[in-house]
Amino acid sequence: MRAIIFLMLFIITSCYTNNVHLIKDEFGNTEYYKTDYVEIKKIDSSLRLRFRSTANNIIVLEVEYSDNKSYDISKDNRIIIEFEDNTSIKLPYLPESATIDLITRTTTGVDFNPYNTTRYSAPITTYSSKYIIKAEGQLKIFNKKVTNILVERKDSTKEYKVSSIKSSQLLSWYEKLQSKLTTNIK
C-alpha cells in the first residue's frame, strides 16, 4: 500500500512540475529550451538523459554516461537507444566532453583509544573518480517507449533496462518540449 502511495505521488508531482525550462543565453543572444535529467542508475555507473532545443527548433537528445571505472571507447562506439517496436537510434559520443571528476569524502568518528578513557576522532579521507562522457543526436520524432539503452565501449557493452515510469517520463517531457516549440513559433 505504501509503495502505491509513493508511486501516485511521484506520478502527480512529475506531471505538475515544470520540467521544461527556457534558457536565455545572453552571451550568444539566443533562447532555447532544456528539460530536466532522467537518471538511470546501476551500482557502479549511471546514465542521464535530457532533451534540448536548438536555435532552429530542432530537438536534440543528450545522454551523459558516467562510470566509477575507467573505460576505452573507439570512434565507432555509440550509445544505442532501443524502443518497444525493436527500432533504435544510435548517438555518437562527443570526445571533447570526456571528463574525470575526483570525488573527495572526509568522515570522522574513528576511536583510537582502546581503554575508552578519552575519545579521539580522526578525519579519514577517501578518494574516488568518476569518468564521464556525453553523446547526443538530433531527433525527428520520439513517440515510442524506450526499453533498453546500450552503452558501447571498446571491449564491452553495458545494457540498461529502462523502467516504464522512466520511459513515460521521457515521452511526456519530449511532448512538453515539442508543444513549447510549436507555441513559440506561432
SULCOR-V581701 format. One record per pair of residues at least 24 apart in sequence whose ideal C-beta (glycine too) atoms are under 6 Angstrom apart, sorted by the first residue. I is the first residue (numbers start at 1). J is the second residue. D is the distance in whole Angstrom. If there is no record, write none. Layout:
<<I | J | D> <I | J | D>>
This chain:
<<19 | 173 | 5> <20 | 176 | 5> <20 | 177 | 5> <20 | 180 | 6> <30 | 55 | 5> <33 | 177 | 6> <33 | 180 | 6> <35 | 173 | 5> <35 | 177 | 6> <38 | 166 | 6> <38 | 169 | 5> <38 | 170 | 6> <40 | 160 | 5> <44 | 68 | 5> <47 | 160 | 6> <51 | 174 | 6> <51 | 177 | 5> <53 | 181 | 6> <57 | 181 | 5> <58 | 138 | 5> <59 | 139 | 5> <60 | 136 | 5> <60 | 138 | 6> <61 | 137 | 6> <61 | 139 | 5> <62 | 136 | 5> <63 | 91 | 6> <63 | 135 | 5> <64 | 134 | 5> <65 | 133 | 6> <65 | 151 | 5> <66 | 130 | 5> <66 | 132 | 4> <67 | 131 | 5> <70 | 131 | 5> <71 | 153 | 5> <72 | 154 | 4> <73 | 153 | 6> <73 | 154 | 6> <74 | 154 | 5> <77 | 152 | 4> <78 | 152 | 5> <79 | 135 | 4> <79 | 151 | 6> <80 | 150 | 4> <81 | 146 | 6> <81 | 149 | 6> <82 | 147 | 5> <82 | 148 | 4> <83 | 144 | 4> <84 | 144 | 6> <84 | 145 | 5> <84 | 147 | 5> <85 | 144 | 6> <91 | 135 | 4> <91 | 137 | 4> <93 | 133 | 6> <93 | 135 | 5> <94 | 134 | 5> <97 | 133 | 6> <97 | 134 | 4> <98 | 133 | 5> <99 | 132 | 5> <100 | 129 | 6> <100 | 131 | 6> <101 | 130 | 4> <102 | 129 | 6> <103 | 128 | 5> <142 | 174 | 5> <146 | 170 | 6>>
